Amino acid sequence: MERNHTMMQFFEWHLDNDGAQWKRLKEMAPELKQRGIDSVWIPPVTKSTSSEDTGYSVYDLYDLGEFDQKGSVRTKYGTKQELHEAIDACHEQGIMVYVDLVMNHKAGADETELIKVIEVDENNRTEEKSEPFDIEAWTKFTFPGRGDQYSAFKWNFEHFNGTDFDAKENRTGVFRIFGENKKWNENVDDAFGNYDYLMYANIDYNHPAVTEEMVTWGKWLAETLKCNGFRLDAIKHIDYDFVKYFAEQIIQERGDEFFIVGEFWNSDPGACQEFLETIEHKISLFDVVLHYNLQNASLAGRDYDLTKIFDGSLAQSHPMQAVTFVDNHDSQPGEALESWVGDAFKQSAYALILLRQEGYPCVFYGDYFGIGGETPIESKKIAIDPLLYARQNKAYGDQEDYFDHANTIGWVRRGVAEIERSGCAVVISNGDDGEKRMFISADRAGEVWVDLTNTREEHITIEEDGFATFPVNGGSVSVWALPELDVE
């Protein structure tokens, strides 16, 4: 029987600019596998505006740390050769690798062009603030360091529909490029009137040559790296028809096993579900509503009704397409979508994504290894490891929920015959000390279960009728299961 799958986001925003992340991944692959991590989402592998950039200010999609461009050969994370070695090391361990793709914009152009634009209101991009006028825009990409290797495609203003800087007047704004067939794409999120434009030179997916080039590149990247999937960045800003077409083309080329997950960051209940309908369920999505539920629970403490923790989530409505997560590089403190799940609830939050049958959970590097930068945050590895162990060895079989108390919830996984000593009982409290009487199985009467989190020291015996009463500390989580044989 297949073991549970668990993803790790293998980066955070404040990694040192030491070019060593691919080396770290290569070295750590065996340990990750041992912990139950069998897939990693790695940051953008393409050349950015500088080696300090996290990868989202993308410059050359075909430079994977191979050409001397933007001040270095390597990216922030290493060279192309080191990337290949890291992926090979992961594959040797049976770890799948998902690459982060930034397809909304380009940055760091090689030359300016004199182009006509219309300035629009930053808060309502459908509202024009000017007649057409000339600006000098950074929109010409010639890639002098790479030349025509891998692709002869050169970008210019025709391939974009907006930009944010006029070099002529040295000022910023939101400038929609003016010309035939030039408009914002309608098939995007409707925040700010139209949210096609996010930053830099905005890629125009109304342009057929652009669509063709981006699909060609996606196929090239998957073949070059032999990766197992993609994570698509910022897709609420990209033509939804293109997202669907791109996924179809890549999966057709790479096979149904190729995994694609999109970042559709919208906290409105129903928004992610509606997007999945629009693109005909071609990809999975990160469960943004669940993330915000977890954050709200961490902020509200005992005032949060835990029985509602999955309300509106993809885990509840589309469990097979939900990638569940507690935090990520955007939600960590100080970043664009800061919405950090507080420490007191962090372990409970991870139990909610790791020990249930719904969703494909993703563990955040910043939680597991700690966060760097000027205000570092300590690793929560000690809190997460027992949950990873329970996911790998215990959280199997039928699931029954005991979501019958606002401050104390529980569920059981009854285990499967194919995985010896599997099965677990999870209890979470955000209030006082509590307990949950839950049914395991009469077949397991007499078994003695312990708390894998080491929070409670009791040994709980499954009673003759298959029930047992499982305690939990206030504001905590306990995961009850059979211990390993040498612990008894």
Helices and strands as residue ranges (DSSP letters): E 7-9, H 21-35, E 39-42, E 47-48, E 58-60, H 80-92, E 96-101, E 105-106, E 111-121, E 124-128, E 133-140, G 157-159, E 160-166, E 171-177, E 201-203, H 208-225, E 229-232, G 235-237, H 240-254, E 259-262, H 271-278, E 284-286, H 288-300, G 301-303, G 306-308, H 314-317, G 319-321, E 322-325, H 343-354, E 360-364, H 365-369, H 381-393, E 399-402, E 408-413, E 424-429, E 434-439, G 442-444, E 448-451, E 460-461, E 467-472, E 477-481, G 485-487
